[in-house]
Amino acid sequence: MYKMNAILPNDIVVKKLIPVLPDAHCRFDAISRVYNYYIYNHKNPFLREKAFYFPYKLDINKLKQAAAIVKEYDDFTSFFKTKYSG
């Protein structure tokens, strides 16, 4: 890991190596995914590439309602770039 981290850019870090089968596919064999979305409302040039700048008041209750609607669904195949084959 030390050698890998030495050649990677500063914004990428290897923390753990896990052996997988030679034909494992990072996209199609994943058993879970986590997506984090960040919003900031005070101008900050250091967050520009990491979060969405929204300088207006957020309605947290509306955001929670929208998130609850998304959680009702489990078929997101219409968002796939290619047809899922599994």
C-alpha positions as CSV (number, residue, x, y, z in Angstrom):
1,M,0.0,0.0,0.0
2,Y,2.9,2.4,0.8
3,K,4.2,2.1,-2.8
4,M,0.8,2.5,-4.3
5,N,0.0,5.6,-2.3
6,A,3.4,7.0,-3.2
7,I,2.5,7.2,-6.9
8,L,-1.1,8.2,-6.6
9,P,-2.3,11.8,-6.7
10,N,-2.8,13.5,-3.3
11,D,-6.6,13.3,-3.5
12,I,-6.6,9.4,-3.8
13,V,-5.6,7.1,-1.0
14,V,-5.5,3.3,-0.8
15,K,-6.5,2.3,2.8
16,K,-7.1,-1.4,2.3
17,L,-6.4,-4.1,-0.2
18,I,-8.9,-7.0,-0.6
19,P,-8.3,-9.9,-2.9
20,V,-11.0,-10.6,-5.4
21,L,-11.5,-13.1,-8.3
22,P,-9.6,-12.3,-11.4
23,D,-12.8,-11.6,-13.4
24,A,-14.4,-9.4,-10.7
25,H,-16.0,-6.2,-12.1
26,C,-16.0,-3.2,-9.8
27,R,-19.3,-2.0,-11.3
28,F,-21.4,-5.1,-11.9
29,D,-20.2,-7.2,-8.9
30,A,-20.6,-4.6,-6.2
31,I,-23.0,-5.7,-3.5
32,S,-23.6,-2.1,-2.2
33,R,-22.9,1.5,-3.0
34,V,-22.9,4.7,-1.0
35,Y,-23.3,8.1,-2.5
36,N,-22.7,11.3,-0.5
37,Y,-23.8,14.6,-1.9
38,Y,-22.6,17.8,-0.3
39,I,-24.2,21.3,-0.4
40,Y,-22.6,24.5,0.9
41,N,-24.2,27.9,1.1
42,H,-21.2,30.1,1.9
43,K,-18.8,30.8,-0.9
44,N,-15.7,28.8,-0.5
45,P,-13.2,28.2,-3.3
46,F,-11.8,25.1,-1.6
47,L,-15.2,23.3,-1.8
48,R,-15.9,24.1,-5.5
49,E,-14.9,20.7,-6.8
50,K,-16.3,18.7,-3.9
51,A,-19.8,20.1,-3.3
52,F,-22.6,22.0,-4.8
53,Y,-22.8,25.7,-4.1
54,F,-26.4,26.8,-3.3
55,P,-26.4,30.3,-1.8
56,Y,-30.1,30.2,-0.8
57,K,-31.9,28.9,2.2
58,L,-32.5,25.2,2.1
59,D,-35.8,23.7,3.3
60,I,-34.6,20.6,5.1
61,N,-38.1,19.2,5.5
62,K,-38.6,19.3,1.7
63,L,-35.3,17.6,1.2
64,K,-36.2,14.9,3.6
65,Q,-39.5,14.4,1.9
66,A,-37.8,14.1,-1.5
67,A,-35.3,11.6,-0.1
68,A,-38.1,9.5,1.4
69,I,-39.8,9.3,-2.1
70,V,-36.5,8.0,-3.7
71,K,-36.2,5.4,-0.9
72,E,-39.5,3.9,-2.0
73,Y,-37.9,2.7,-5.3
74,D,-35.4,-0.1,-5.9
75,D,-35.4,-0.2,-9.7
76,F,-33.0,2.4,-11.1
77,T,-32.2,0.6,-14.4
78,S,-33.5,3.6,-16.4
79,F,-30.4,5.5,-15.1
80,F,-27.9,2.9,-16.3
81,K,-25.6,3.7,-19.2
82,T,-25.8,0.2,-20.5
83,K,-28.4,-2.6,-19.9
84,Y,-27.7,-4.5,-16.7
85,S,-27.0,-8.2,-17.4
86,G,-27.4,-9.6,-13.9
